[in-house]
Structures are given as C-alpha cells and as structure tokens.
Amino acid sequence: MMNISGLENLAQLLQTIGQPVRLQALLAIGEGETCVCHLETTLDLRQAYLSQHLMALRKAGLLLARRDGRFMHYRLVNPRLLVLIRQAAELQGVSLPELAPSRECTCPNCRCKREET
C-alpha cells in the first residue's frame, strides 16, 4: 500500500521549490552560507521580493537563517536538495544558470573574501 502522506510531503516540497525565483535562490545559496545582500546582487532582485520567497523556503524547512548584525545569512538544511534540482534539470534537458553577482556585494562576508584575494 502506498504511503499517501509521504507522497503529499513530496508534492509539497516540489510545489515549494517549483518557482523559478526559489530555484535560483537555492542554487545561489549552494552548499555554503549566503547573505541576503549577496542573493540580491546575484539574482538582481529587490530585497522585499526575495525575502518573501526565502520566508516560504524557511517555513517549508528547507533553509536555516542566521542573523549577523543587520545581515541575514541563509544555508540549506539539506544540501542534497541541490542534487534533486540538478537531476530535475538534467531530466528536462535544462541548463542551470551560472550565478554570479551583477554588482559588488557590501556585506562583511563578501568584503572579507575580497580582501583575501
């Protein structure tokens, strides 16, 4: 007999991540931790719009958030979610975008990385 609640959970997961902005955010966060300002510059989206999607991903239990002063940092609860996204893209014959900031990010995390180079 099929586990209907398990299928419902899977359907909910796919529905939650099924919006292009959310997929881009998950890919931009990747396996590390990323601040909201970095996501803003990478995805070229307004903070308010992006925050709505990040909140939905947090409520679904897919993201963890950490505040550092005025900066919010996000990371995936389970990085294997990226494997699912990459496999789905491959199944559909879709090339995933190479995500890079469109302008310089000013958060301390990014500033420290720039100073190391």
C-alpha positions as CSV (number, residue, x, y, z in Angstrom):
1,M,0.0,0.0,0.0
2,M,1.3,3.5,-0.9
3,N,2.2,6.0,1.8
4,I,-0.1,8.8,0.8
5,S,1.3,11.3,3.5
6,G,4.8,10.7,2.1
7,L,3.6,11.5,-1.4
8,E,1.8,14.6,-0.1
9,N,5.0,15.7,1.6
10,L,7.0,15.2,-1.7
11,A,4.3,17.1,-3.7
12,Q,4.5,19.9,-1.2
13,L,8.3,20.0,-1.5
14,L,8.2,20.1,-5.3
15,Q,5.5,22.8,-5.2
16,T,7.5,24.9,-2.7
17,I,10.7,24.9,-4.8
18,G,8.9,24.9,-8.1
19,Q,9.0,28.7,-8.7
20,P,12.0,30.0,-10.8
21,V,13.0,32.6,-8.2
22,R,13.1,29.9,-5.5
23,L,15.2,27.6,-7.6
24,Q,17.6,30.4,-8.4
25,A,17.9,31.3,-4.7
26,L,18.6,27.7,-3.7
27,L,21.2,27.4,-6.4
28,A,22.8,30.7,-5.4
29,I,23.0,29.6,-1.8
30,G,24.5,26.4,-2.8
31,E,26.3,24.2,-0.3
32,G,27.6,27.1,1.8
33,E,26.0,30.1,3.5
34,T,25.0,33.2,1.7
35,C,23.8,36.6,2.9
36,V,20.6,38.2,1.5
37,C,22.5,41.2,0.0
38,H,24.6,38.7,-1.9
39,L,21.5,37.0,-3.2
40,E,20.1,40.4,-4.2
41,T,23.1,41.2,-6.3
42,T,23.3,37.7,-7.7
43,L,19.7,37.4,-8.7
44,D,19.2,41.1,-9.4
45,L,16.0,41.2,-7.2
46,R,14.7,43.6,-4.7
47,Q,15.2,42.6,-1.1
48,A,11.5,42.7,-0.2
49,Y,10.6,40.4,-3.1
50,L,13.4,38.0,-2.4
51,S,12.6,37.9,1.3
52,Q,9.1,36.6,0.6
53,H,10.5,33.6,-1.2
54,L,13.2,33.0,1.4
55,M,10.5,33.0,4.1
56,A,8.5,30.4,2.2
57,L,11.6,28.2,1.9
58,R,12.3,28.7,5.6
59,K,8.7,27.8,6.6
60,A,9.0,24.7,4.4
61,G,12.0,23.7,6.5
62,L,14.4,24.0,3.6
63,L,16.5,26.9,4.8
64,L,18.2,27.9,8.0
65,A,18.7,31.6,8.8
66,R,21.4,33.3,10.9
67,R,21.5,37.0,11.7
68,D,24.8,38.7,11.9
69,G,24.1,42.3,12.9
70,R,21.9,43.7,10.2
71,F,22.8,40.9,7.8
72,M,20.8,37.7,7.3
73,H,22.6,34.6,6.2
74,Y,20.9,31.5,4.7
75,R,22.0,28.0,4.2
76,L,20.3,24.8,3.1
77,V,19.1,22.4,5.8
78,N,20.0,19.6,3.5
79,P,22.4,20.3,0.6
80,R,21.2,17.1,-1.2
81,L,18.3,19.3,-2.4
82,L,20.8,20.7,-4.9
83,V,21.2,17.1,-6.3
84,L,17.4,16.9,-6.8
85,I,17.4,20.3,-8.6
86,R,20.3,19.3,-10.9
87,Q,18.7,15.9,-11.6
88,A,15.4,17.5,-12.5
89,A,17.2,20.0,-14.8
90,E,19.0,17.1,-16.5
91,L,15.7,15.2,-16.9
92,Q,14.2,18.2,-18.5
93,G,17.2,19.0,-20.7
94,V,17.6,22.4,-18.9
95,S,21.0,24.0,-18.4
96,L,21.2,25.6,-15.0
97,P,22.4,29.2,-14.9
98,E,25.9,30.1,-13.7
99,L,25.0,32.6,-10.9
100,A,27.4,35.4,-10.2
101,P,26.7,38.8,-8.6
102,S,25.7,41.6,-11.0
103,R,27.4,44.2,-8.8
104,E,29.6,44.3,-5.8
105,C,28.1,43.0,-2.6
106,T,28.9,45.1,0.5
107,C,28.3,42.6,3.3
108,P,31.2,41.9,5.7
109,N,31.3,38.3,4.5
110,C,31.9,39.3,0.8
111,R,34.2,42.2,1.9
112,C,36.4,39.7,3.8
113,K,36.6,37.4,0.7
114,R,37.6,40.4,-1.5
115,E,40.4,41.3,1.0
116,E,41.8,37.8,0.9
117,T,42.4,38.0,-2.9
